[in-house]
Amino acid sequence: MDTKRSFQSAKDVMTKNVVFVDGMATAKEAVDLMRKENVEALIVKKRHKQDAYGIVIVHDFIKGVIIPEKTSEEVNIFEIMSKPAISVPANMDVRYVASLLMTVGLRMAPVEENGEYIGMVSLSHLILDNILF
């Protein structure tokens, strides 16, 4: 029996739904968008050409809204997002994707190909959605 795993790239295991949000949106608006689109993270749009993308995940809402006892209407996304968003190349081996995410303490990251975000990859999907695991 061959126990070697076949090569899988970030593109092979990513979810294809990338959803963008404005940094001025409220936490409530962002969560409503996440529910509507059934995603666990939003990419925060650039404000200008030289700006960087940001990312906001469920953890950020807990840390920036729930714990400090604020309302979701009084917190803007730019206050709780992580910026810059760290992306992974579409052709990167999933082993290195996992290593990178673990090293920098991230749960998920956008997948980039030809300068565009084409999907999202998360540590949980690397395990739960991986038929080779």
Phi, psi and chi 1 to 4 in degrees:
 res  aa     phi    psi   chi1   chi2   chi3   chi4
   1 MET       -  130.3 -178.6  167.8  137.7      -
   2 ASP   -84.1  117.5 -174.7    7.6      -      -
   3 THR   -97.4   -0.3   58.0      -      -      -
   4 LYS   -70.4  138.1  -80.5 -170.2  157.4 -170.9
   5 ARG   -88.0  149.7   72.3  171.5 -173.5   86.2
   6 SER   -80.7  155.8   61.3      -      -      -
   7 PHE   -63.6  132.7  173.0   81.3      -      -
   8 GLN  -129.3  135.0  -76.1 -173.2  -59.2      -
   9 SER  -101.6  170.6   67.5      -      -      -
  10 ALA   -56.2  -39.3      -      -      -      -
  11 LYS   -62.9  -32.1 -170.3  172.5 -174.6  174.8
  12 ASP   -69.1  -28.4  -64.8  -30.9      -      -
  13 VAL  -114.2   -1.1  -61.7      -      -      -
  14 MET   -75.1  158.6   71.0 -178.6 -171.8      -
  15 THR   -91.2  145.2   58.2      -      -      -
  16 LYS   -90.2   -6.1  -67.3 -179.1  179.6  166.5
  17 ASN   -87.3  103.5 -161.8    5.9      -      -
  18 VAL  -107.2  121.2 -179.8      -      -      -
  19 VAL  -118.6  132.4 -178.3      -      -      -
  20 PHE  -104.2  150.0  -68.2   84.4      -      -
  21 VAL  -139.2  150.5   67.3      -      -      -
  22 ASP   -79.1  141.6 -170.5  -81.1      -      -
  23 GLY   -63.2  -21.9      -      -      -      -
  24 MET   -83.3   -8.4  -68.4  -58.5  -66.5      -
  25 ALA   -61.9  150.2      -      -      -      -
  26 THR   -79.6  162.1   65.1      -      -      -
  27 ALA   -58.8  -37.9      -      -      -      -
  28 LYS   -62.7  -46.0  179.1  170.5 -177.6    5.6
  29 GLU   -61.5  -40.0  -68.3  167.9  -27.0      -
  30 ALA   -66.1  -44.2      -      -      -      -
  31 VAL   -65.7  -39.4  169.6      -      -      -
  32 ASP   -59.4  -41.2  -71.9  -15.1      -      -
  33 LEU   -66.0  -41.6 -179.9   58.4      -      -
  34 MET   -62.0  -41.7  -69.0  169.1   85.4      -
  35 ARG   -63.2  -47.6  -74.4 -177.6 -176.9  128.7
  36 LYS   -59.8  -43.1  177.5 -176.5  170.8 -146.1
  37 GLU   -90.8   -5.1  -62.5  -69.5  -23.9      -
  38 ASN    55.2   53.6 -166.0   29.1      -      -
  39 VAL  -125.4  158.6  -65.5      -      -      -
  40 GLU  -101.8   -3.4  -63.6  178.8   30.7      -
  41 ALA  -151.9  154.0      -      -      -      -
  42 LEU  -125.4  143.0  -62.3  170.3      -      -
  43 ILE   -91.1  128.2  -59.0  -61.9      -      -
  44 VAL   -87.7  125.4 -176.8      -      -      -
  45 LYS   -61.4  152.1  -63.7  175.0 -173.1  173.3
  46 LYS   -70.2  148.6  -66.3  179.6  176.6 -176.5
  47 ARG   -87.1  -26.5  -68.1  175.8  -58.4  178.4
  48 HIS  -156.5  173.2   51.3   78.8      -      -
  49 LYS   -57.9  -37.7 -169.4  174.6 -179.5  175.8
  50 GLN   -86.7   -3.4  -69.6   77.3   29.3      -
  51 ASP   -73.5  167.1 -162.6   10.5      -      -
  52 ALA  -108.5  153.2      -      -      -      -
  53 TYR   -71.6  152.7  -73.1  106.4      -      -
  54 GLY  -115.5  177.1      -      -      -      -
  55 ILE  -143.7  143.5 -171.7  169.6      -      -
  56 VAL  -131.0  131.2   63.9      -      -      -
  57 ILE  -125.5  171.2   62.9  172.5      -      -
  58 VAL   -52.1  -42.7  171.9      -      -      -
  59 HIS   -52.8  -38.4  177.5  -93.1      -      -
  60 ASP   -65.8  -34.8  -61.5  -43.2      -      -
  61 PHE   -69.4  -37.1  -64.8  101.1      -      -
  62 ILE   -66.4  -48.7  -67.0  168.1      -      -
  63 LYS   -69.5  -36.0 -171.1  171.8   77.4  177.3
  64 GLY  -100.3  -12.6      -      -      -      -
  65 VAL  -123.9  -57.4  179.8      -      -      -
  66 ILE   -66.5  -54.3  -58.1  -65.5      -      -
  67 ILE   -62.4  -45.5  -67.7  173.9      -      -
  68 PRO   -78.6    6.6   20.5  -26.0      -      -
  69 GLU    57.9   46.5  -62.6 -178.1   11.6      -
  70 LYS  -100.8  165.4  -64.0 -178.2  177.6 -178.3
  71 THR   -92.7  154.5   68.5      -      -      -
  72 SER   -68.1  -16.7   59.8      -      -      -
  73 GLU   -83.4  -19.8  -68.7   89.1    3.0      -
  74 GLU   -97.3   -3.5   69.3 -179.0  -50.9      -
  75 VAL  -111.3  128.3  176.1      -      -      -
  76 ASN   -93.9  152.6  -65.7   92.4      -      -
  77 ILE   -58.3  -38.9  -68.0  -55.0      -      -
  78 PHE   -60.2  -22.0   74.5   85.9      -      -
  79 GLU   -77.9  -23.9  -61.1  175.0   84.6      -
  80 ILE  -119.8   -6.8   61.9  171.9      -      -
  81 MET   -73.1  165.4   69.9 -179.2  177.2      -
  82 SER  -102.9  136.4  -63.7      -      -      -
  83 LYS  -150.3  132.4 -171.5  173.1 -178.0  175.2
  84 PRO   -78.5  155.1   29.7  -34.0      -      -
  85 ALA   -71.5  132.3      -      -      -      -
  86 ILE   -91.9  121.0  -64.5  174.7      -      -
  87 SER  -107.6  163.8   62.7      -      -      -
  88 VAL  -120.2  144.0  -62.8      -      -      -
  89 PRO   -65.8  143.5  -15.5   26.5      -      -
  90 ALA   -58.1  -32.0      -      -      -      -
  91 ASN   -93.8    6.9   63.2  -10.2      -      -
  92 MET   -70.8  136.1 -178.4 -179.6  -87.5      -
  93 ASP   -59.9  137.8 -173.4  -54.3      -      -
  94 VAL   -59.4  -27.2  -66.6      -      -      -
  95 ARG   -62.3  -40.7  -66.5  174.8  -59.4  168.6
  96 TYR   -76.6  -32.1  -58.5  122.4      -      -
  97 VAL   -59.4  -50.0  171.1      -      -      -
  98 ALA   -61.0  -44.0      -      -      -      -
  99 SER   -61.8  -44.9  178.3      -      -      -
 100 LEU   -62.1  -49.0  174.6   64.8      -      -
 101 LEU   -60.3  -43.0  -66.4  179.8      -      -
 102 MET   -65.2  -41.5  -66.4  -66.1  -68.5      -
 103 THR   -62.7  -42.2  -61.0      -      -      -
 104 VAL   -93.7    1.7  -63.8      -      -      -
 105 GLY    74.2   33.7      -      -      -      -
 106 LEU  -105.8  152.6  -64.7  176.7      -      -
 107 ARG   -95.4  -27.9  -68.1  170.4  176.1   82.4
 108 MET  -155.4  163.3   58.5 -176.5    2.5      -
 109 ALA  -154.0  152.3      -      -      -      -
 110 PRO   -71.7  150.4   15.6  -19.1      -      -
 111 VAL  -101.8  129.2  177.2      -      -      -
 112 GLU  -114.8  136.9 -172.3  173.5  -12.7      -
 113 GLU  -144.0  127.7 -174.8  173.9   63.2      -
 114 ASN    53.3   39.2  -60.0  -38.2      -      -
 115 GLY    77.7    5.8      -      -      -      -
 116 GLU  -119.6  146.1  -57.0  -90.7  -30.0      -
 117 TYR   -81.0  122.6  -71.2  158.1      -      -
 118 ILE  -114.3   -5.3   61.5  165.6      -      -
 119 GLY  -179.2 -175.6      -      -      -      -
 120 MET  -132.0  142.7  -64.4  -68.7  -67.7      -
 121 VAL  -125.1  139.1   65.2      -      -      -
 122 SER  -132.0  154.7   73.8      -      -      -
 123 LEU   -59.1  -41.2  -68.7  175.1      -      -
 124 SER   -64.9  -37.9   60.0      -      -      -
 125 HIS   -68.2  -29.9  -72.2  126.8      -      -
 126 LEU   -61.2  -29.6  -71.0  177.3      -      -
 127 ILE   -97.5  -54.3  -58.5  -58.7      -      -
 128 LEU   -70.1  -31.9  -59.1  176.8      -      -
 129 ASP  -102.6    8.6  -64.2  -17.2      -      -
 130 ASN   -95.2  109.6 -172.7  -19.9      -      -
 131 ILE   -68.7  -16.0   60.3  171.8      -      -
 132 LEU   -86.6   -8.9  -61.8  174.5      -      -
 133 PHE   -81.9      - -165.7   86.4      -      -
